[in-house]
Amino acid sequence: YFQIQWFKTDKIKNGFLAGVFTGITIFVKVPLIFFTGVPFAVLVLLKGIKYSFQKGRVYWFALLAILPALAYYIYRIILDPTGSGGGILESRFFPQLLIQLNWYVGWIKMIKDVAGHFALMVGLFAFFVIPQKENRLFYGSLLLGYFLYGLVFNYHIYTHNYYHLPLLPVLAIGFGFVFAILYRYLEEMNRNRI
């Protein structure tokens, strides 16, 4: 919410709150960086790199978003006296899966089990029919975040169905866009009957 408000209004308060809440989200569950960090980066790019970085505020907002999780993981991986932090990085990424066709098929099957093919198709269709460029790119950044999330957690994405739960709100947003467009179309067709 605050990321969108910062994009629309360019108020420091909204940018600060966007950074804080993005930081809290990433700190609580680091994989959500794909669903909060990617859209935040897209919004910065939509404002224009030169404009965003000349203002200087984007540095502070990004720092607020990244610092809590970064500090925790630096402590856990490097400074933890128990030495148990290295396990955080083990058995998470298997690059050999990315070149196996059955891995992609397993990923799609898992999406079907969690959300269904219809929801996926409507969600993907939404990207192409959203009329406003900013909304389309923001929604696309959420889909891109899910795709990158799947590539990074490639073993889990096709073996654990709960790794697809972040896709459900993304698809719900797509449904909202599609049905809003459909509603406007039906309203215009039946203007005389209402």
KEDO-367166 format. One record per residue (C-alpha): x, y, z; residue in three letters; residue number from 1. Coordinates in steps of 0.05 Angstrom, whole numbers. Layout:
((X,Y,Z),'Ala',NUM),
...
//
This chain:
((0,0,0),'Tyr',1),
((53,50,21),'Phe',2),
((96,33,-39),'Gln',3),
((39,52,-86),'Ile',4),
((23,115,-45),'Gln',5),
((96,136,-48),'Trp',6),
((96,126,-123),'Phe',7),
((32,167,-132),'Lys',8),
((46,224,-83),'Thr',9),
((122,225,-74),'Asp',10),
((113,243,0),'Lys',11),
((170,228,47),'Ile',12),
((122,198,98),'Lys',13),
((96,146,48),'Asn',14),
((167,129,25),'Gly',15),
((190,122,96),'Phe',16),
((131,77,114),'Leu',17),
((142,37,49),'Ala',18),
((214,25,70),'Gly',19),
((196,7,141),'Val',20),
((140,-42,123),'Phe',21),
((181,-72,67),'Thr',22),
((238,-81,116),'Gly',23),
((192,-114,168),'Ile',24),
((164,-160,115),'Thr',25),
((233,-181,90),'Ile',26),
((258,-190,162),'Phe',27),
((200,-235,181),'Val',28),
((204,-277,118),'Lys',29),
((264,-265,73),'Val',30),
((235,-299,11),'Pro',31),
((182,-245,9),'Leu',32),
((236,-199,-18),'Ile',33),
((213,-224,-86),'Phe',34),
((142,-198,-73),'Phe',35),
((161,-132,-39),'Thr',36),
((231,-115,-65),'Gly',37),
((218,-128,-139),'Val',38),
((155,-84,-141),'Pro',39),
((191,-30,-101),'Phe',40),
((248,-31,-153),'Ala',41),
((198,-28,-210),'Val',42),
((164,32,-179),'Leu',43),
((232,67,-172),'Val',44),
((246,52,-246),'Leu',45),
((177,78,-265),'Leu',46),
((191,144,-230),'Lys',47),
((255,147,-269),'Gly',48),
((324,127,-245),'Ile',49),
((352,196,-251),'Lys',50),
((294,229,-214),'Tyr',51),
((293,176,-159),'Ser',52),
((367,176,-145),'Phe',53),
((376,252,-151),'Gln',54),
((326,261,-95),'Lys',55),
((368,215,-52),'Gly',56),
((308,191,-12),'Arg',57),
((306,125,-49),'Val',58),
((372,106,-17),'Tyr',59),
((342,115,52),'Trp',60),
((279,77,34),'Phe',61),
((320,19,5),'Ala',62),
((364,19,67),'Leu',63),
((303,16,112),'Leu',64),
((278,-43,71),'Ala',65),
((342,-83,69),'Ile',66),
((379,-67,134),'Leu',67),
((339,-108,185),'Pro',68),
((344,-174,148),'Ala',69),
((415,-160,125),'Leu',70),
((438,-147,196),'Ala',71),
((404,-211,221),'Tyr',72),
((434,-255,167),'Tyr',73),
((504,-225,174),'Ile',74),
((500,-242,247),'Tyr',75),
((473,-312,235),'Arg',76),
((521,-331,179),'Ile',77),
((585,-296,200),'Ile',78),
((583,-274,272),'Leu',79),
((540,-327,307),'Asp',80),
((585,-358,361),'Pro',81),
((549,-425,356),'Thr',82),
((569,-432,284),'Gly',83),
((501,-457,263),'Ser',84),
((488,-401,213),'Gly',85),
((518,-436,153),'Gly',86),
((459,-483,149),'Gly',87),
((415,-426,127),'Ile',88),
((446,-429,57),'Leu',89),
((447,-505,49),'Glu',90),
((398,-546,7),'Ser',91),
((360,-486,-20),'Arg',92),
((382,-480,-92),'Phe',93),
((395,-536,-143),'Phe',94),
((415,-506,-210),'Pro',95),
((412,-573,-245),'Gln',96),
((336,-572,-238),'Leu',97),
((331,-510,-282),'Leu',98),
((349,-550,-344),'Ile',99),
((301,-608,-331),'Gln',100),
((234,-606,-366),'Leu',101),
((199,-647,-313),'Asn',102),
((217,-594,-262),'Trp',103),
((176,-542,-300),'Tyr',104),
((119,-592,-308),'Val',105),
((122,-607,-233),'Gly',106),
((119,-532,-219),'Trp',107),
((57,-523,-263),'Ile',108),
((24,-584,-231),'Lys',109),
((37,-555,-162),'Met',110),
((5,-489,-184),'Ile',111),
((-55,-529,-208),'Lys',112),
((-61,-564,-141),'Asp',113),
((-57,-499,-102),'Val',114),
((-92,-447,-146),'Ala',115),
((-119,-484,-207),'Gly',116),
((-105,-473,-281),'His',117),
((-164,-426,-289),'Phe',118),
((-138,-378,-235),'Ala',119),
((-69,-380,-267),'Leu',120),
((-96,-366,-336),'Met',121),
((-139,-308,-312),'Val',122),
((-80,-281,-272),'Gly',123),
((-34,-283,-333),'Leu',124),
((-89,-255,-378),'Phe',125),
((-97,-196,-329),'Ala',126),
((-27,-172,-344),'Phe',127),
((-45,-162,-417),'Phe',128),
((-112,-127,-406),'Val',129),
((-95,-78,-350),'Ile',130),
((-102,-10,-385),'Pro',131),
((-58,34,-341),'Gln',132),
((16,25,-354),'Lys',133),
((36,35,-281),'Glu',134),
((-14,-16,-256),'Asn',135),
((5,-66,-310),'Arg',136),
((79,-60,-293),'Leu',137),
((67,-64,-219),'Phe',138),
((24,-127,-228),'Tyr',139),
((77,-154,-276),'Gly',140),
((130,-142,-222),'Ser',141),
((90,-185,-174),'Leu',142),
((87,-241,-226),'Leu',143),
((161,-232,-240),'Leu',144),
((174,-236,-165),'Gly',145),
((138,-302,-162),'Tyr',146),
((177,-329,-222),'Phe',147),
((244,-308,-191),'Leu',148),
((222,-337,-124),'Tyr',149),
((208,-403,-160),'Gly',150),
((276,-403,-194),'Leu',151),
((313,-389,-129),'Val',152),
((274,-439,-87),'Phe',153),
((272,-488,-145),'Asn',154),
((270,-552,-105),'Tyr',155),
((216,-528,-58),'His',156),
((173,-497,-112),'Ile',157),
((157,-565,-143),'Tyr',158),
((157,-608,-80),'Thr',159),
((122,-565,-27),'His',160),
((53,-537,-42),'Asn',161),
((57,-483,11),'Tyr',162),
((112,-448,-28),'Tyr',163),
((58,-427,-76),'His',164),
((16,-391,-25),'Leu',165),
((46,-322,-42),'Pro',166),
((19,-332,-113),'Leu',167),
((-53,-332,-89),'Leu',168),
((-58,-258,-70),'Pro',169),
((-22,-240,-135),'Val',170),
((-73,-279,-175),'Leu',171),
((-129,-248,-134),'Ala',172),
((-104,-179,-154),'Ile',173),
((-105,-202,-226),'Gly',174),
((-177,-227,-217),'Phe',175),
((-195,-159,-190),'Gly',176),
((-168,-124,-251),'Phe',177),
((-202,-171,-300),'Val',178),
((-269,-167,-266),'Phe',179),
((-265,-91,-260),'Ala',180),
((-254,-88,-335),'Ile',181),
((-310,-138,-348),'Leu',182),
((-357,-99,-302),'Tyr',183),
((-342,-33,-338),'Arg',184),
((-354,-67,-405),'Tyr',185),
((-421,-96,-383),'Leu',186),
((-441,-30,-352),'Glu',187),
((-428,7,-417),'Glu',188),
((-466,-46,-457),'Met',189),
((-527,-43,-412),'Asn',190),
((-527,32,-398),'Arg',191),
((-599,40,-422),'Asn',192),
((-624,-18,-380),'Arg',193),
((-598,6,-314),'Ile',194),
//
